[in-house]
Amino acid sequence: MHALLRQRAALPREDLEYLVERVAKLKDDRLQQCIAELIGWGDDERAEIETFVAIAIEVMRTTTVTKLRSAARTVELRYLLRDKEKNEK
């Protein structure tokens, strides 16, 4: 999980901060958005995701396989319904 979260930001934090500072001075909103997307998540967002995943793993350890399957089906059905609604628009 840590590797996946950190995969997008291959530059050291100092270099990322330097890049953001320089791009902010250019006053180019589109470029700023592109750079932000390339950088990915910040430390706070990564910490939130890591915490959520850790909690989810603990919940999975304490439940039954049947309940996990049921939850997985529910999530899949929600995804399929959202995808279908999006395609109908």
C-alpha positions in Angstrom: 0.0 0.0 0.0 2.8 2.4 0.9 4.5 1.7 -2.4 1.3 2.3 -4.4 0.7 5.6 -2.6 4.2 6.9 -3.1 4.6 5.6 -6.6 3.3 8.8 -8.3 5.6 11.2 -6.5 9.1 9.9 -7.4 10.8 13.3 -6.7 12.0 14.1 -3.2 9.7 16.3 -1.2 12.1 19.3 -1.4 12.0 19.1 -5.2 8.3 18.8 -5.3 8.0 21.9 -3.1 10.4 23.8 -5.3 8.4 22.8 -8.4 5.1 23.9 -6.8 6.6 27.3 -5.8 8.0 27.9 -9.3 4.8 26.9 -11.1 2.7 29.1 -8.7 4.8 32.2 -9.8 3.8 31.6 -13.4 0.1 32.4 -12.8 -0.9 29.7 -15.3 -3.9 27.9 -13.8 -4.0 25.1 -16.3 -0.3 24.3 -15.8 -0.8 24.4 -12.0 -3.6 21.9 -12.2 -1.5 19.7 -14.5 1.4 19.7 -12.1 -0.8 19.1 -9.1 -2.3 16.0 -10.9 1.2 14.7 -11.8 2.4 15.1 -8.2 -0.6 13.3 -6.8 -1.5 13.2 -3.1 0.2 15.1 -0.4 1.3 13.7 2.9 -2.0 14.4 4.7 -4.0 12.7 2.0 -1.6 9.7 2.0 -1.9 9.4 5.8 -5.7 9.5 5.6 -5.7 6.7 2.9 -3.2 4.6 4.8 -5.3 4.9 8.0 -8.5 4.0 6.2 -6.8 1.0 4.6 -5.4 -0.1 8.0 -8.9 0.1 9.6 -10.5 -1.8 6.6 -7.9 -4.6 7.0 -8.7 -4.9 10.7 -12.4 -5.0 10.0 -11.8 -7.7 7.4 -9.8 -9.8 9.9 -12.7 -9.7 12.4 -15.6 -10.6 10.1 -16.7 -13.7 8.3 -16.1 -14.6 4.7 -19.8 -14.5 4.0 -20.0 -10.9 5.2 -17.0 -9.9 3.1 -18.5 -11.5 0.0 -21.8 -9.6 0.6 -20.0 -6.3 1.1 -18.0 -6.9 -2.1 -21.2 -7.6 -4.0 -22.8 -4.4 -2.6 -19.8 -2.3 -3.7 -19.7 -3.9 -7.1 -23.4 -3.3 -7.6 -23.1 0.4 -6.6 -20.2 0.8 -9.1 -22.2 -0.8 -11.9 -25.3 1.3 -11.2 -23.2 4.5 -11.1 -21.5 3.5 -14.4 -24.8 2.7 -16.0 -26.3 6.0 -14.9 -23.3 7.9 -16.2 -23.5 6.2 -19.6 -27.2 7.0 -19.9 -26.6 10.7 -19.6 
